[in-house]
Amino acid sequence: MMTPTPSQLNAQYCRNFVPTLHTTPYPAIDPARVKLPSPFVICIIGGRGAAGGGLARAYAQAGASGLILAARTRSGLEETANEVRSISSTIKVVLSECDITSEKDLALIVQTVKSEFDGRLDVAVVNSGYSGPIVLDVAQEPPDDYRAAFDVNTIGCFYAAHYLLPLLEPTQSNAMSFIAINSMATPTVAGMGGHAHYCVSKAAQARLIEMINEQYSSRGLFCASVHPGGMMSGFIKHDVPENIRKMLNDSPDLVGAFCVWLSTPGTSERQRKALNGRFLSCKWDVCELEGRFDEIVKKDLLRFRIAVD
């Protein structure tokens, strides 16, 4: 057996930041126990599929009054919308076609928020993502995959922030949250999942969230990069080897419940300070995570840095 490299060990330490890792929601983050204020409006870009459905269901269970579900095509959004309406008969669900790589489409989301919800937006979640086949050699990796990954995972997230952050600022709901669904690929540079186009674009996305935190935390914004666990999604079914697919057994409802926990108004200042702008995993037990809040702040953990000593 080969000795793990320092980079591989760092990724493993990140995965196991707390002792207990969950695969399904649990009482501490049960969205059904949350009572969101009204009005409370969420926009999920990438609102279909596994994680999109989990996010939408969780916010509906928590009592959101409004939900914008956006995706490149309406196919699949109706299914998510019907699930949401079966949970809450009072929630207003608006569907929007949005290619996250298109500035025009993001600008249209702004108009949708203004026309359908009087300009109110409490939480924006960027769930759109792209990954091509895993190729562990930069010389063999298709340049088109690298370009597409950055267009969706990094530039698309920038577009979402550029257009939606001004809507979050005035809400004053003590939510004001911008969450990017990221990946454990971010700390990964080697091993069976170390394909450059996905890992590098997701790392860049996480760095963008850190910069948003630096610029907006003083205005009351909370932001985070969230690993959604391992679940079967559209591109994974086609582009991930069987030995990895067998490990993808996390419930999509876990990331939804975790994001509700992160963005619920009234969250303690200690929690917001400890987690704002950082890379997080929805699999981490939040009670154990809370036990590390002081250490996270003191050592400035869960952020990028260049080691110089």
ABEGO torsion letter per residue (X at the ends): XBBBBAAAAAAAAAAAABABBBABBBAAABAAABBBBOBBBBBBBGABEAAAAAAAAAAAAAGBABBBBBBABABGAAAAAAAAAAABAABBBBBBBBBAABAAAAAAAAAAAAAAAGGBBABBBBABBBBBBBBABAAABBAAAAAAAAAAAAAAAAAAAAAAAAAAAAAGAGAGBBBBBBBAAAABABEAABBAAAAAAAAAAAAAAAAAAAAAAAAGBBBBBBBAEBBBBAAAAAABBAAAAAABABBAAAAAAAAAAAABBGBBAAAAAAABGBBBBAABBAAAAAAAAAAAAAAGBGBBBBBAX
